[in-house]
């Protein structure tokens, strides 16, 4: 269980997070939504120890995250940030095998390779495994990084805008993979996401932020309502319901 | 198995050049020539390994293939230090301070500099590694200008003493310096050994490294200390060799793509030794000592650097 309490963060004089507290439900996809500058990515970075908060604490399974060894955290929690441009000659399989580093320190055992192959299968990258990363398209590269995170086999998977720069097909593919991670493997996924409809369609829970504070923290269908969305984003919304899933229209209103 | 073949070719050519270097045109005075050549050979090997190791480490932690530790200003510190010593003691310099002490002070000074820089920048928390590089660049320029200023006001005769430090030369070596350099090199490599496996992950960048469970800032600190030790060794032994690092690391990436750093450091060292030996051989037998090996290396390295730049522009 991930909990965070009274988290504050300032960049210079600007307060990006203002004493926020909450917890992340287990075994679900939680989407962090909100306008630009709301503090979503900052919160995600703090939860995943990439960034140090000014105040407050994050607990992972009832232990303060700053007191847990880095390598231990890496077996429980993984994080993937937006920009993944590497100037390295690496094959997809090599990259995915790095996911086993916390366990094997670079000397992969039989079981580790099995895990790598399973991750490649899971993200449907088996036929690309010997291709070099710099020869892949953006969508394929993003999926390769996702596959590395899957090979890391952590309880919690944190992703910062995994759909950035992806076309519809790849976006759907990534979201379906995340869905399967939760439904089939019982992982907990937390994503920062901009396209509201992806959040509405694929996530179980939504944490909506605005101006460094949590506005709503509820099940997806409870947050996807005209009034609440208008409050968060400041524009009009029209909501269409189809098979118990909501679709938001915010064009030409 | 391309890689294996490349490695074998590399090792054979290194052995061949060592033999040629030692035995070509020795003349009759073997007792004199052979020990002197051995000394130069050993120095070249120590410098080659230091430069290769430090450049490869530096490029990995900065995620940049066209940087060398020179950007951090180590070499300008070294020159400034030599200039100030000569300024203070004048032509009596080497009566007051012998080569070995000079070497030890230079090494300590360069290490101290990199530690101070490191703590200045990282003690405040999550500063980016590029701050460190930019600070190094600016301070390096400052030291260089200071050194130039002092050089202008000192006696021209004394200036020629400094000048010998500013250009690489493998001809001025002496045994005690080489011994110290080798000890520092071996000790540093021994310290470095357990940390080599993390380099592959560091190469993925800070965020991935932390995600995969590394204590990133502690590791960077360790690598910076190792780099400053190695740079000190090579600079204090023969002076600045700027382009050698770029030349050998990029040749390594090209000839041995997708290799683990554990092996890469040694391959890179092999290439560096090979480049230095060929350069020195040319200096001794083709140019008849009319130039120095640094000029040869910088010329070839510079051309290669331009080639890399032009090529990478094409792929973007």
Contacts between the chains, C-beta under 8 A, distances in Angstrom:
chain1	res1	chain2	res2	distance
A	48	B	211	7.4
A	49	B	210	6.6
A	50	B	207	5.8
A	50	B	210	5.8
A	50	B	211	7.9
A	51	B	126	6.7
A	52	B	125	6.1
A	52	B	126	6.3
A	70	B	210	7.1
A	70	B	213	5.0
A	70	B	214	6.6
A	70	B	215	5.2
A	71	B	213	3.8
A	71	B	214	7.9
A	72	B	213	7.7
A	73	B	213	6.7
A	74	B	211	6.6
A	74	B	212	5.6
A	74	B	213	2.9
A	75	B	213	7.3
A	78	B	211	5.7
A	79	B	207	7.1
A	79	B	210	7.8
A	79	B	211	4.9
A	80	B	211	7.3
A	81	B	207	4.9
A	86	B	204	6.6
A	86	B	205	7.2
A	87	B	63	6.9
A	87	B	65	6.8
A	88	B	203	6.0
A	88	B	204	7.5
A	89	B	253	7.2
A	89	B	257	4.2
A	89	B	258	5.1
A	90	B	258	6.5
A	91	B	258	6.8
A	94	B	258	6.7
A	98	B	200	7.5
A	98	B	201	6.4
A	98	B	204	6.7
A	98	B	208	7.5
A	98	B	212	6.3
A	99	B	212	7.6
A	101	B	201	5.7
A	101	B	212	4.5
A	101	B	213	6.8
A	102	B	212	5.9
A	102	B	213	4.1
A	105	B	197	6.2
A	106	B	197	4.5
A	106	B	200	6.5
A	106	B	201	7.9
A	106	B	260	7.6
A	149	B	211	7.9
A	152	B	211	7.7
A	152	B	212	7.4
